[in-house]
Amino acid sequence: MANFVLVAGARLGSWAWDDVVPQLRAAGHGVHPLTLSGLAEKRGVLAAGQQAHVQDIVDEVETQDLREVVLVGHSYSGIPAGQAAGRIGDRLAHMVFLDSSVPADGESFVSAWPDGGAMVRASIAGNGGFWPVAPAAHFEGHGLTDEQIARLVRGSTPHPGVTLTEPAVLEAPLDDLPVTYIKCTLGDPEPSDDVAKLLTSARWRLVEMDTGHWPMFSRPLELAQILLDTAGA
């Protein structure tokens, strides 16, 4: 039996996995969708720097005494999840980056953006230290229905800005980890250069999904099956 620890991307909480969780539990696995500090029902938690998000994940694994962990980091959450993967030792069975950023030691989530994150930093500065909730138009073109977009907008909360601008601290090289990278190809078919380089590792494999950036909404059954296949690998 695997223990899935599911961490959704920026502005989202554990609720984002609601359509995926039943499929994993029905297959007999432990499932632990996680909300990071400062988001959703933890919005009032003040300690929400990037390392607090790393610690959120480590604490979930260690407090619950989880073994055979399949750690899934989506979008932004690939940054803290990738760091946490190196800190939970032999509890980790597999790391899944779901259409996500991957951490680089000393680099932030926004540092790889074309403008170096200038627009995001300005948005954070103008919104009380938070990255504001995205409008509905942000989710268009990703294979989502109007209802799914409405769920995303309704459930999102402003994201603690410092988590996006603080540098990552890696304790284990990513190419040493057993990793599946799930690339959502709708509108952006190729992995980023840093991911492509990591995919040359014998311990990394690529799985493609013909959908947009939020497959837990647009293709939850397909995503669940990929995760189950990963647990059985």
N, CA, C and O of each residue as an XYZ file, in Angstrom:
932
protein
N       0.833     -1.192      0.000
C       0.000      0.000      0.000
C       0.869      1.244      0.000
O       1.805      1.357      0.792
N       0.561      2.170     -0.881
C       1.259      3.454     -0.906
C       0.509      4.464     -0.047
O      -0.665      4.278      0.275
N       1.193      5.513      0.311
C       0.576      6.668      0.956
C       0.814      7.881      0.069
O       1.932      8.388     -0.026
N      -0.246      8.338     -0.575
C      -0.155      9.495     -1.451
C      -0.264     10.773     -0.617
O      -1.224     10.952      0.132
N       0.711     11.646     -0.750
C       0.641     12.981     -0.173
C       0.505     13.951     -1.345
O       1.420     14.094     -2.156
N      -0.643     14.609     -1.422
C      -1.016     15.411     -2.584
C      -0.974     16.892     -2.228
O      -1.655     17.338     -1.305
N      -0.165     17.649     -2.972
C      -0.003     19.072     -2.678
C      -0.290     19.872     -3.948
O       0.453     19.795     -4.926
N      -1.374     20.637     -3.916
C      -1.775     21.415     -5.090
C      -0.977     22.705     -5.192
O      -0.271     23.094     -4.261
N      -1.100     23.357     -6.333
C      -0.290     24.524     -6.631
C      -0.743     25.799     -5.956
O      -1.566     25.783     -5.042
N      -0.189     26.906     -6.425
C      -0.406     28.217     -5.823
C      -1.901     28.526     -5.718
O      -2.687     28.247     -6.624
N      -2.255     29.109     -4.581
C      -3.607     29.607     -4.286
C      -4.600     28.498     -3.935
O      -5.738     28.791     -3.568
N      -4.197     27.248     -4.038
C      -5.117     26.127     -3.840
C      -4.861     25.427     -2.507
O      -3.830     25.638     -1.866
N      -5.820     24.589     -2.102
C      -5.684     23.805     -0.884
C      -5.996     22.349     -1.139
O      -6.080     21.921     -2.290
N      -6.168     21.582     -0.071
C      -6.427     20.151     -0.190
C      -7.695     19.863     -0.974
O      -7.824     18.802     -1.584
N      -8.633     20.803     -0.959
C      -9.901     20.631     -1.679
C      -9.701     20.395     -3.174
O     -10.564     19.803     -3.821
N      -8.597     20.841     -3.724
C      -8.374     20.717     -5.166
C      -8.284     19.264     -5.626
O      -8.416     18.978     -6.816
N      -8.057     18.343     -4.679
C      -7.893     16.934     -5.019
C      -9.186     16.129     -4.825
O      -9.159     14.901     -4.906
N     -10.299     16.791     -4.574
C     -11.535     16.086     -4.211
C     -11.992     15.059     -5.243
O     -12.607     14.057     -4.880
N     -11.700     15.293     -6.523
C     -12.151     14.362     -7.559
C     -11.152     13.230     -7.806
O     -11.449     12.287     -8.538
N      -9.976     13.325     -7.198
C      -8.925     12.314     -7.374
C      -8.863     11.362     -6.179
O      -8.636     10.162     -6.337
N      -9.068     11.911     -4.993
C      -8.913     11.141     -3.756
C      -9.736      9.857     -3.732
O      -9.194      8.814     -3.367
N     -11.037      9.878     -4.107
C     -11.824      8.641     -4.003
C     -11.256      7.485     -4.830
O     -11.339      6.329     -4.415
N     -10.684      7.788     -5.988
C     -10.141      6.735     -6.847
C      -8.928      6.075     -6.193
O      -8.760      4.858     -6.271
N      -8.096      6.874     -5.557
C      -6.902      6.326     -4.911
C      -7.272      5.508     -3.678
O      -6.698      4.448     -3.429
N      -8.238      6.014     -2.909
C      -8.663      5.282     -1.709
C      -9.380      3.992     -2.079
O      -9.240      2.984     -1.387
N     -10.148      4.015     -3.165
C     -10.861      2.816     -3.594
C      -9.888      1.702     -3.970
O     -10.226      0.520     -3.898
N      -8.678      2.089     -4.370
C      -7.655      1.096     -4.726
C      -6.890      0.605     -3.502
O      -5.972     -0.206     -3.630
N      -7.264      1.093     -2.306
C      -6.680      0.585     -1.073
C      -5.493      1.351     -0.534
O      -4.824      0.889      0.390
N      -5.220      2.521     -1.101
C      -4.062      3.285     -0.677
C      -4.438      4.342      0.358
O      -5.595      4.752      0.443
N      -3.460      4.777      1.137
C      -3.643      5.927      2.004
C      -3.527      7.189      1.175
O      -2.685      7.277      0.281
N      -4.372      8.168      1.472
C      -4.371      9.400      0.695
C      -4.409     10.579      1.663
O      -5.251     10.639      2.560
N      -3.484     11.514      1.465
C      -3.325     12.624      2.384
C      -3.211     13.931      1.597
O      -2.104     14.431      1.394
N      -4.342     14.489      1.152
C      -4.295     15.801      0.512
C      -3.930     16.858      1.538
O      -4.460     16.858      2.650
N      -3.036     17.751      1.175
C      -2.450     18.662      2.154
C      -2.641     20.112      1.739
O      -2.390     20.477      0.590
N      -3.084     20.931      2.677
C      -3.123     22.380      2.480
C      -1.884     22.984      3.107
O      -1.570     22.705      4.265
N      -1.176     23.812      2.350
C       0.018     24.473      2.858
C      -0.360     25.705      3.690
O      -1.436     26.279      3.523
N       0.535     26.089      4.573
C       0.295     27.217      5.462
C      -0.040     28.487      4.676
O       0.581     28.790      3.657
N      -1.026     29.211      5.171
C      -1.409     30.483      4.580
C      -2.454     30.392      3.493
O      -2.846     31.411      2.925
N      -2.922     29.165      3.185
C      -3.861     28.955      2.095
C      -5.131     28.267      2.586
O      -5.125     27.569      3.600
N      -6.232     28.482      1.837
C      -7.501     27.805      2.108
C      -7.836     27.869      3.596
O      -7.861     28.955      4.175
N      -8.095     26.710      4.226
C      -8.491     26.708      5.639
C      -7.346     27.086      6.576
O      -7.565     27.283      7.771
N      -6.111     27.189      6.034
C      -4.964     27.628      6.842
C      -4.577     29.067      6.510
O      -3.442     29.477      6.750
N      -5.502     29.819      5.970
C      -5.204     31.170      5.514
C      -4.685     32.063      6.636
O      -3.887     32.963      6.375
N      -5.115     31.841      7.871
C      -4.694     32.673      8.983
C      -3.344     32.306      9.556
O      -2.855     32.983     10.459
N      -2.724     31.238      9.047
C      -1.417     30.823      9.556
C      -0.353     31.773      9.006
O      -0.216     31.915      7.791
N       0.390     32.415      9.885
C       1.294     33.477      9.459
C       2.649     32.967      8.992
O       3.275     33.588      8.133
N       3.111     31.855      9.538
C       4.436     31.337      9.177
C       4.360     30.652      7.829
O       4.281     29.426      7.749
N       4.384     31.445      6.771
C       4.144     30.882      5.445
C       5.238     31.259      4.457
O       4.958     31.576      3.300
N       6.475     31.224      4.913
C       7.588     31.308      3.984
C       7.745     29.977      3.270
O       7.093     28.993      3.620
N       8.610     29.952      2.269
C       8.760     28.719      1.487
C       9.216     27.547      2.346
O       8.749     26.423      2.159
N      10.118     27.798      3.282
C      10.577     26.699      4.131
C       9.478     26.211      5.075
O       9.492     25.060      5.511
N       8.522     27.099      5.390
C       7.355     26.642      6.157
C       6.544     25.655      5.331
O       6.005     24.690      5.873
N       6.450     25.889      4.015
C       5.733     24.962      3.148
C       6.473     23.635      3.033
O       5.847     22.575      3.011
N       7.786     23.685      2.960
C       8.569     22.437      2.974
C       8.292     21.677      4.265
O       8.074     20.466      4.251
N       8.304     22.406      5.382
C       8.096     21.766      6.676
C       6.684     21.219      6.813
O       6.486     20.184      7.449
N       5.689     21.901      6.224
C       4.318     21.376      6.224
C       4.297     19.950      5.678
O       3.640     19.070      6.235
N       5.019     19.736      4.588
C       5.024     18.424      3.934
C       5.781     17.408      4.774
O       5.308     16.291      4.986
N       6.954     17.795      5.250
C       7.745     16.889      6.095
C       6.956     16.508      7.344
O       6.944     15.345      7.746
N       6.296     17.497      7.958
C       5.522     17.227      9.177
C       4.371     16.268      8.911
O       4.086     15.401      9.737
N       3.707     16.411      7.769
C       2.606     15.507      7.438
C       3.101     14.063      7.362
O       2.455     13.148      7.874
N       4.233     13.875      6.730
C       4.797     12.536      6.582
C       5.239     11.974      7.932
O       4.947     10.824      8.260
N       5.937     12.786      8.703
C       6.509     12.278      9.952
C       5.466     12.159     11.054
O       5.484     11.187     11.810
N       4.558     13.123     11.163
C       3.536     13.072     12.207
C       2.591     11.893     11.999
O       2.178     11.235     12.954
N       2.256     11.636     10.732
C       1.376     10.512     10.415
C       2.147      9.194     10.312
O       1.554      8.138     10.089
N       3.468      9.264     10.474
C       4.349      8.094     10.368
C       4.100      7.341      9.061
O       3.900      6.127      9.051
N       4.117      8.094      7.961
C       3.822      7.522      6.653
C       5.061      6.851      6.066
O       6.179      7.353      6.178
N       4.826      5.709      5.440
C       5.867      4.992      4.698
C       5.376      4.772      3.275
O       4.198      4.971      2.976
N       6.279      4.364      2.408
C       5.924      4.140      0.996
C       5.183      5.358      0.440
O       4.124      5.243     -0.177
N       5.772      6.512      0.680
C       5.138      7.773      0.304
C       5.318      8.048     -1.186
O       6.431      8.004     -1.709
N       4.205      8.331     -1.858
C       4.227      8.886     -3.204
C       3.860     10.360     -3.044
O       2.702     10.698     -2.800
N       4.842     11.217     -3.180
C       4.672     12.649     -2.942
C       4.397     13.344     -4.270
O       5.194     13.258     -5.204
N       3.267     14.031     -4.343
C       2.830     14.668     -5.589
C       2.807     16.175     -5.385
O       2.076     16.684     -4.535
N       3.611     16.886     -6.170
C       3.635     18.338     -6.123
C       3.176     18.914     -7.447
O       3.761     18.632     -8.493
N       2.126     19.722     -7.400
C       1.547     20.316     -8.608
C       1.952     21.784     -8.723
O       1.890     22.529     -7.746
N       2.367     22.194     -9.921
C       2.645     23.595    -10.229
C       3.660     24.173     -9.232
O       4.744     23.612     -9.076
N       3.332     25.283     -8.553
C       4.255     25.860     -7.564
C       4.718     24.825     -6.546
O       5.876     24.845     -6.130
N       3.838     23.931     -6.145
C       4.157     23.035     -5.029
C       5.226     22.015     -5.365
O       5.701     21.308     -4.476
N       5.614     21.922     -6.627
C       6.800     21.135     -6.939
C       8.035     21.677     -6.255
O       8.966     20.927     -5.963
N       8.052     23.003     -5.990
C       9.215     23.619     -5.336
C       9.365     23.119     -3.896
O      10.415     22.564     -3.571
N       8.365     23.286     -3.013
C       8.529     22.740     -1.660
C       8.528     21.216     -1.621
O       9.249     20.622     -0.818
N       7.728     20.570     -2.477
C       7.678     19.105     -2.453
C       9.013     18.503     -2.869
O       9.453     17.513     -2.284
N       9.657     19.085     -3.866
C      10.952     18.582     -4.296
C      12.008     18.693     -3.208
O      12.893     17.844     -3.097
N      11.908     19.757     -2.397
C      12.827     19.903     -1.270
C      12.483     18.896     -0.169
O      13.373     18.269      0.405
N      11.189     18.746      0.120
C      10.765     17.811      1.168
C      11.135     16.379      0.819
O      11.434     15.581      1.708
N      11.117     16.044     -0.475
C      11.430     14.674     -0.893
C      12.816     14.258     -0.432
O      13.040     13.096     -0.092
N      13.743     15.201     -0.421
C      15.094     14.890      0.017
C      15.257     14.843      1.518
O      16.322     14.477      2.015
N      14.213     15.211      2.253
C      14.312     15.293      3.715
C      13.541     14.193      4.432
O      13.629     14.067      5.653
N      12.792     13.405      3.688
C      12.017     12.350      4.352
C      12.667     10.981      4.185
O      12.117      9.968      4.617
N      13.833     10.956      3.561
C      14.656      9.752      3.526
C      13.965      8.557      2.914
O      13.329      8.658      1.864
N      14.095      7.416      3.582
C      13.576      6.174      3.007
C      12.062      6.044      3.140
O      11.490      5.025      2.753
N      11.417      7.064      3.680
C       9.948      7.063      3.659
C       9.428      7.289      2.237
O       8.308      6.893      1.914
N      10.227      7.916      1.403
C       9.818      8.241      0.036
C       9.941      7.028     -0.870
O      11.014      6.438     -0.994
N       8.821      6.659     -1.506
C       8.848      5.613     -2.525
C       8.984      6.214     -3.918
O       9.665      5.660     -4.782
N       8.319      7.371     -4.129
C       8.332      7.965     -5.468
C       7.925      9.430     -5.365
O       7.085      9.797     -4.543
N       8.524     10.253     -6.200
C       8.182     11.672     -6.305
C       7.494     11.901     -7.645
O       7.967     11.439     -8.684
N       6.376     12.616     -7.611
C       5.658     12.974     -8.835
C       5.584     14.485     -8.934
O       5.009     15.147     -8.071
N       6.165     15.022     -9.983
C       5.999     16.441    -10.299
C       4.882     16.542    -11.330
O       5.013     16.045    -12.449
N       3.788     17.186    -10.949
C       2.615     17.282    -11.814
C       2.592     18.643    -12.507
O       2.152     19.640    -11.934
N       3.076     18.664    -13.749
C       3.121     19.899    -14.540
C       3.658     21.044    -13.684
O       3.099     22.140    -13.660
N       4.742     20.764    -12.992
C       5.189     21.667    -11.935
C       6.548     22.272    -12.226
O       7.284     21.837    -13.112
N       6.846     23.289    -11.443
C       8.208     23.763    -11.338
C       9.020     22.739    -10.553
O       8.464     21.961     -9.777
N      10.319     22.740    -10.753
C      11.200     21.894     -9.958
C      12.210     22.797     -9.266
O      12.681     23.767     -9.860
N      12.549     22.490     -8.011
C      13.450     23.383     -7.282
C      14.890     23.274     -7.769
O      15.363     22.201     -8.141
N      15.566     24.408     -7.756
C      17.011     24.462     -7.990
C      17.623     25.173     -6.800
O      17.134     26.221     -6.379
N      18.680     24.615     -6.262
C      19.281     25.149     -5.043
C      19.644     26.623     -5.220
O      20.360     26.992     -6.151
N      19.139     27.458     -4.311
C      19.426     28.881     -4.347
C      18.558     29.692     -5.280
O      18.730     30.906     -5.385
N      17.611     29.035     -5.971
C      16.735     29.730     -6.906
C      15.295     29.722     -6.385
O      14.881     28.799     -5.683
N      14.549     30.754     -6.739
C      13.158     30.867     -6.301
C      12.210     30.359     -7.377
O      12.621     30.062     -8.499
N      10.937     30.264     -7.016
C       9.892     29.874     -7.972
C       9.849     30.825     -9.162
O       9.670     30.384    -10.297
N      10.012     32.120     -8.917
C       9.855     33.101    -10.009
C      11.151     33.394    -10.741
O      11.122     34.080    -11.763
N      12.285     32.907    -10.263
C      13.560     33.294    -10.870
C      13.704     32.806    -12.306
O      14.436     33.401    -13.096
N      13.003     31.720    -12.646
C      13.101     31.173    -14.000
C      12.108     31.826    -14.964
O      12.121     31.523    -16.157
N      11.253     32.714    -14.465
C      10.288     33.369    -15.332
C      11.023     34.314    -16.296
O      12.096     34.820    -15.968
N      10.444     34.551    -17.486
C      11.143     35.363    -18.499
C      11.595     36.725    -17.994
O      12.650     37.212    -18.399
N      10.807     37.355    -17.107
C      11.184     38.674    -16.592
C      11.858     38.585    -15.231
O      12.001     39.588    -14.532
N      12.276     37.367    -14.857
C      12.889     37.180    -13.557
C      11.933     37.324    -12.397
O      12.352     37.459    -11.247
N      10.644     37.295    -12.700
C       9.627     37.410    -11.666
C       9.237     38.831    -11.333
O       8.564     39.065    -10.329
N       9.648     39.796    -12.160
C       9.388     41.204    -11.840
C       7.897     41.495    -11.720
O       7.480     42.201    -10.802
N       7.093     40.963    -12.629
C       5.653     41.234    -12.590
C       5.009     40.610    -11.356
O       4.144     41.220    -10.726
N       5.429     39.397    -11.014
C       4.883     38.746     -9.825
C       5.286     39.514     -8.571
O       4.460     39.733     -7.686
N       6.533     39.919     -8.491
C       6.996     40.688     -7.334
C       6.218     41.991     -7.197
O       5.861     42.387     -6.088
N       5.954     42.657     -8.318
C       5.196     43.904     -8.275
C       3.761     43.644     -7.821
O       3.194     44.421     -7.054
N       3.184     42.553     -8.298
C       1.822     42.199     -7.889
C       1.761     41.911     -6.399
O       0.822     42.330     -5.722
N       2.754     41.200     -5.884
C       2.816     40.888     -4.458
C       2.944     42.175     -3.644
O       2.257     42.359     -2.639
N       3.827     43.055     -4.090
C       4.050     44.309     -3.367
C       2.796     45.174     -3.333
O       2.554     45.900     -2.369
N       2.002     45.088     -4.399
C       0.794     45.895     -4.478
C      -0.430     45.268     -3.846
O      -1.509     45.860     -3.848
N      -0.264     44.058     -3.300
C      -1.403     43.347     -2.715
C      -1.090     42.837     -1.308
O      -1.460     41.721     -0.942
N      -0.415     43.660     -0.542
C      -0.189     43.359      0.866
C       0.647     42.128      1.125
O       0.480     41.472      2.153
N       1.547     41.801      0.209
C       2.424     40.648      0.401
C       1.863     39.342     -0.121
O       2.430     38.279      0.135
N       0.758     39.403     -0.850
C       0.129     38.195     -1.385
C       0.017     38.273     -2.911
O      -0.162     39.347     -3.486
N       0.127     37.102     -3.543
C      -0.157     36.978     -4.975
C      -1.668     36.814     -5.097
O      -2.211     35.821     -4.614
N      -2.357     37.753     -5.725
C      -3.820     37.723     -5.694
C      -4.405     36.554     -6.473
O      -3.749     35.954     -7.323
N      -5.645     36.254     -6.160
C      -6.377     35.186     -6.845
C      -6.482     35.520     -8.330
O      -6.687     36.676     -8.703
N      -6.340     34.501     -9.172
C      -6.402     34.698    -10.619
C      -7.854     34.809    -11.085
O      -8.733     34.156    -10.523
N      -8.114     35.627    -12.105
C      -9.466     35.718    -12.655
C      -9.808     34.491    -13.484
O      -8.931     33.694    -13.816
N     -11.074     34.340    -13.814
C     -11.526     33.176    -14.587
C     -10.776     33.035    -15.902
O     -10.510     31.918    -16.346
N     -10.434     34.152    -16.528
C      -9.753     34.103    -17.829
C      -8.413     33.373    -17.751
O      -7.946     32.828    -18.750
N      -7.802     33.360    -16.588
C      -6.507     32.693    -16.397
C      -6.611     31.194    -16.665
O      -5.626     30.565    -17.053
N      -7.785     30.625    -16.463
C      -7.971     29.176    -16.571
C      -8.514     28.737    -17.927
O      -8.679     27.543    -18.177
N      -8.789     29.691    -18.788
C      -9.325     29.344    -20.106
C      -8.237     28.714    -20.976
O      -7.052     29.021    -20.841
N      -8.679     27.813    -21.884
C      -7.732     27.145    -22.769
C      -7.014     25.974    -22.142
O      -6.008     25.503    -22.673
N      -7.528     25.488    -20.993
C      -6.889     24.379    -20.289
C      -7.790     23.155    -20.183
O      -7.581     22.301    -19.322
N      -8.784     23.069    -21.048
C      -9.640     21.887    -21.057
C     -10.623     21.830    -19.918
O     -11.118     20.755    -19.576
N     -10.917     22.975    -19.321
C     -11.819     23.039    -18.174
C     -13.205     23.509    -18.597
O     -13.343     24.337    -19.498
N     -14.221     22.977    -17.943
C     -15.579     23.461    -18.171
C     -15.784     24.765    -17.400
O     -14.991     25.116    -16.527
N     -16.851     25.469    -17.737
C     -17.171     26.698    -17.002
C     -17.370     26.401    -15.516
O     -16.967     27.190    -14.662
N     -17.990     25.266    -15.213
C     -18.219     24.903    -13.814
C     -16.899     24.645    -13.097
O     -16.724     25.054    -11.949
N     -15.969     23.966    -13.770
C     -14.673     23.689    -13.161
C     -13.891     24.978    -12.931
O     -13.243     25.135    -11.896
N     -13.946     25.889    -13.879
C     -13.292     27.182    -13.700
C     -13.898     27.931    -12.520
O     -13.181     28.540    -11.726
N     -15.215     27.882    -12.414
C     -15.883     28.553    -11.295
C     -15.437     27.960     -9.958
O     -15.252     28.694     -8.987
N     -15.263     26.635     -9.903
C     -14.770     25.994     -8.674
C     -13.376     26.481     -8.327
O     -13.083     26.768     -7.167
N     -12.523     26.574     -9.326
C     -11.154     27.023     -9.085
C     -11.120     28.454     -8.566
O     -10.415     28.755     -7.603
N     -11.879     29.327     -9.202
C     -11.895     30.723     -8.784
C     -12.495     30.854     -7.387
O     -11.971     31.580     -6.542
N     -13.592     30.149     -7.155
C     -14.303     30.242     -5.876
C     -13.454     29.706     -4.716
O     -13.500     30.245     -3.611
N     -12.691     28.658     -4.968
C     -11.930     28.030     -3.897
C     -10.553     28.615     -3.656
O      -9.935     28.342     -2.627
N     -10.067     29.414     -4.588
C      -8.714     29.950     -4.468
C      -8.618     31.018     -3.386
O      -9.589     31.716     -3.096
N      -7.437     31.133     -2.797
C      -7.146     32.201     -1.844
C      -5.835     32.873     -2.245
O      -4.994     32.239     -2.882
N      -5.647     34.131     -1.886
C      -4.364     34.788     -2.185
C      -3.203     33.980     -1.622
O      -3.300     33.384     -0.549
N      -2.107     33.972     -2.366
C      -0.967     33.114     -2.025
C       0.120     33.933     -1.329
O       0.485     35.003     -1.815
N       0.646     33.449     -0.196
C       1.716     34.179      0.490
C       2.900     34.443     -0.436
O       3.544     33.511     -0.918
N       3.175     35.711     -0.676
C       4.139     36.074     -1.706
C       5.557     35.616     -1.442
O       6.274     35.272     -2.383
N       5.986     35.601     -0.178
C       7.369     35.260      0.127
C       7.706     33.840     -0.287
O       8.868     33.547     -0.568
N       6.718     32.943     -0.333
C       6.989     31.557     -0.736
C       7.414     31.480     -2.199
O       8.078     30.526     -2.605
N       7.038     32.473     -2.984
C       7.348     32.481     -4.404
C       8.707     33.104     -4.707
O       9.275     32.879     -5.776
N       9.227     33.890     -3.761
C      10.452     34.643     -4.013
C      11.646     34.175     -3.192
O      12.778     34.557     -3.488
N      11.418     33.358     -2.169
C      12.528     32.815     -1.392
C      13.244     31.716     -2.175
O      12.608     31.010     -2.957
N      14.550     31.559     -1.982
C      15.289     30.518     -2.696
C      15.068     29.137     -2.098
O      14.861     28.990     -0.894
N      15.115     28.138     -2.956
C      15.019     26.744     -2.512
C      16.337     26.307     -1.879
O      17.405     26.836     -2.186
N      16.224     25.323     -0.987
C      17.403     24.734     -0.340
C      17.314     23.225     -0.520
O      16.526     22.559      0.152
N      18.116     22.693     -1.421
C      18.077     21.259     -1.716
C      19.077     20.498     -0.856
O      20.247     20.869     -0.765
N      18.599     19.427     -0.227
C      19.479     18.566      0.557
C      19.841     17.280     -0.177
O      20.704     16.528      0.276
N      19.181     17.021     -1.318
C      19.498     15.846     -2.132
C      19.310     16.230     -3.600
O      18.320     16.880     -3.935
N      20.232     15.846     -4.481
C      20.072     16.159     -5.896
C      18.789     15.542     -6.455
O      18.474     14.387     -6.167
N      18.063     16.303     -7.241
C      16.798     15.805     -7.766
C      16.982     14.593     -8.670
O      16.124     13.712     -8.712
N      18.096     14.547     -9.390
C      18.263     13.426    -10.318
C      18.599     12.123     -9.602
O      18.684     11.073    -10.240
N      18.795     12.178     -8.276
C      18.987     10.958     -7.497
C      17.668     10.369     -7.012
O      17.637      9.240     -6.522
N      16.582     11.123     -7.143
C      15.285     10.678     -6.648
C      14.539      9.874     -7.706
O      14.715     10.120     -8.899
N      13.703      8.909     -7.289
C      12.829      8.215     -8.249
C      11.645      9.121     -8.594
O      10.811      9.409     -7.736
N      11.575      9.564     -9.833
C      10.644     10.635    -10.198
C       9.850     10.288    -11.451
O      10.380      9.742    -12.419
N       8.556     10.624    -11.403
C       7.732     10.707    -12.609
C       7.359     12.166    -12.803
O       6.836     12.812    -11.895
N       7.633     12.676    -13.993
C       7.202     14.036    -14.329
C       6.009     13.927    -15.269
O       6.113     13.364    -16.359
N       4.866     14.474    -14.833
C       3.658     14.470    -15.657
C       3.554     15.809    -16.357
O       3.381     16.846    -15.718
N       3.662     15.777    -17.684
C       3.580     17.006    -18.485
C       2.195     17.122    -19.094
O       1.763     16.251    -19.849
N       1.504     18.199    -18.763
C       0.213     18.491    -19.390
C       0.490     19.288    -20.652
O       1.036     20.390    -20.586
N       0.123     18.744    -21.789
C       0.632     19.252    -23.065
C      -0.268     20.262    -23.758
O       0.147     20.866    -24.748
N      -1.483     20.465    -23.272
C      -2.403     21.374    -23.949
C      -1.872     22.801    -23.869
O      -1.805     23.392    -22.791
N      -1.500     23.338    -25.011
C      -1.019     24.709    -25.080
C       0.455     24.881    -24.776
O       1.021     25.926    -25.096
N       1.097     23.895    -24.169
C       2.508     23.991    -23.797
C       3.096     22.588    -23.816
O       3.292     21.988    -22.759
N       3.381     22.055    -25.002
C       3.653     20.617    -25.132
C       5.017     20.143    -24.652
O       5.194     18.950    -24.408
N       5.982     21.040    -24.509
C       7.344     20.595    -24.194
C       7.723     20.910    -22.754
O       7.373     21.973    -22.241
N       8.439     19.992    -22.091
C       8.964     20.301    -20.755
C       9.927     21.485    -20.820
O      10.557     21.729    -21.849
N      10.032     22.210    -19.721
C      10.994     23.301    -19.642
C      12.414     22.743    -19.741
O      12.625     21.540    -19.587
N      13.365     23.603    -19.992
C      14.744     23.156    -20.188
C      15.294     22.447    -18.950
O      15.999     21.445    -19.071
N      14.975     22.964    -17.762
C      15.508     22.337    -16.553
C      14.917     20.950    -16.338
O      15.606     20.035    -15.886
N      13.621     20.799    -16.668
C      12.994     19.481    -16.556
C      13.554     18.534    -17.610
O      13.829     17.370    -17.319
N      13.724     19.030    -18.829
C      14.269     18.189    -19.900
C      15.646     17.644    -19.520
O      15.962     16.490    -19.808
N      16.454     18.468    -18.880
C      17.779     18.014    -18.449
C      17.664     16.923    -17.397
O      18.390     15.930    -17.449
N      16.762     17.098    -16.445
C      16.576     16.098    -15.389
C      16.028     14.784    -15.954
O      16.311     13.708    -15.428
N      15.250     14.882    -17.018
C      14.667     13.687    -17.620
C      15.703     12.790    -18.291
O      15.388     11.674    -18.704
N      16.925     13.271    -18.399
C      17.996     12.402    -18.908
C      18.490     11.433    -17.839
O      19.226     10.495    -18.143
N      18.085     11.659    -16.583
C      18.458     10.744    -15.504
C      17.738      9.413    -15.668
O      16.575      9.373    -16.069
N      18.426      8.336    -15.361
C      17.826      7.008    -15.452
C      16.697      6.825    -14.450
O      15.887      5.910    -14.603
N      16.623      7.673    -13.425
C      15.617      7.537    -12.367
C      14.369      8.383    -12.648
O      13.400      8.336    -11.890
N      14.396      9.142    -13.720
C      13.252      9.990    -14.083
C      12.534      9.409    -15.295
O      13.159      8.844    -16.193
N      11.201      9.556    -15.308
C      10.441      9.188    -16.495
C       9.385     10.248    -16.757
O       8.948     10.948    -15.843
N       8.986     10.355    -18.006
C       8.017     11.356    -18.449
C       6.707     10.679    -18.816
O       6.695      9.675    -19.527
N       5.598     11.239    -18.324
C       4.254     10.832    -18.717
C       3.530     12.080    -19.213
O       3.573     13.123    -18.561
N       2.873     11.980    -20.349
C       2.165     13.130    -20.910
C       0.663     12.968    -20.760
O       0.127     11.868    -20.891
N      -0.010     14.085    -20.484
C      -1.467     14.130    -20.446
C      -1.934     15.195    -21.428
O      -1.444     16.324    -21.417
N      -2.891     14.822    -22.279
C      -3.408     15.753    -23.275
C      -4.503     16.613    -22.647
O      -5.682     16.499    -22.980
N      -4.082     17.457    -21.749
C      -5.000     18.364    -21.068
C      -4.205     19.546    -20.558
O      -2.996     19.627    -20.776
N      -4.887     20.480    -19.869
C      -4.227     21.674    -19.386
C      -3.614     21.523    -18.006
O      -3.424     20.414    -17.509
N      -3.313     22.641    -17.408
C      -2.454     22.706    -16.228
C      -3.116     22.224    -14.938
O      -2.431     22.035    -13.933
N      -4.422     22.022    -14.946
C      -5.129     21.596    -13.737
C      -5.848     20.266    -13.981
O      -7.078     20.230    -13.986
N      -5.101     19.173    -14.185
C      -5.722     17.900    -14.556
C      -6.547     17.271    -13.438
O      -7.378     16.404    -13.710
N      -6.341     17.680    -12.198
C      -7.168     17.167    -11.103
C      -8.612     17.623    -11.255
O      -9.513     17.053    -10.639
N      -8.838     18.651    -12.076
C     -10.185     19.096    -12.410
C     -10.607     18.604    -13.795
O     -11.707     18.077    -13.960
N      -9.740     18.775    -14.783
C     -10.120     18.462    -16.162
C     -10.090     16.973    -16.473
O     -10.892     16.503    -17.280
N      -9.176     16.209    -15.848
C      -9.042     14.775    -16.130
C      -8.748     13.989    -14.843
O      -7.731     13.298    -14.771
N      -9.610     14.081    -13.835
C      -9.277     13.467    -12.543
C      -9.134     11.952    -12.589
O      -8.271     11.400    -11.907
N      -9.965     11.261    -13.381
C      -9.880      9.800    -13.428
C      -8.598      9.354    -14.115
O      -7.942      8.412    -13.670
N      -8.243     10.030    -15.196
C      -7.002      9.708    -15.898
C      -5.792      9.990    -15.005
O      -4.851      9.198    -14.954
N      -5.827     11.107    -14.316
C      -4.728     11.442    -13.411
C      -4.610     10.410    -12.297
O      -3.509      9.966    -11.972
N      -5.737     10.028    -11.715
C      -5.704      9.024    -10.651
C      -5.091      7.720    -11.129
O      -4.332      7.083    -10.397
N      -5.415      7.318    -12.352
C      -4.868      6.062    -12.878
C      -3.360      6.178    -13.076
O      -2.631      5.224    -12.805
N      -2.884      7.318    -13.538
C      -1.441      7.514    -13.686
C      -0.762      7.415    -12.330
O       0.293      6.794    -12.201
N      -1.358      8.019    -11.335
C      -0.780      7.949     -9.988
C      -0.781      6.521     -9.460
O       0.184      6.085     -8.833
N      -1.861      5.798     -9.711
C      -1.902      4.399     -9.294
C      -0.838      3.572    -10.010
O      -0.203      2.710     -9.403
N      -0.649      3.831    -11.278
C       0.395      3.127    -12.031
C       1.773      3.444    -11.458
O       2.645      2.578    -11.395
N       1.960      4.699    -11.039
C       3.226      5.103    -10.454
C       3.473      4.350     -9.151
O       4.593      3.911     -8.888
N       2.431      4.202     -8.338
C       2.564      3.488     -7.060
C       2.909      2.029     -7.282
O       3.558      1.406     -6.443
N       2.474      1.480     -8.416
C       2.736      0.080     -8.691
C       4.038     -0.172     -9.413
O       4.427     -1.320     -9.631
N       4.724      0.924     -9.792
C       5.948      0.756    -10.574
C       7.080      0.180     -9.747
O       8.180     -0.022    -10.261
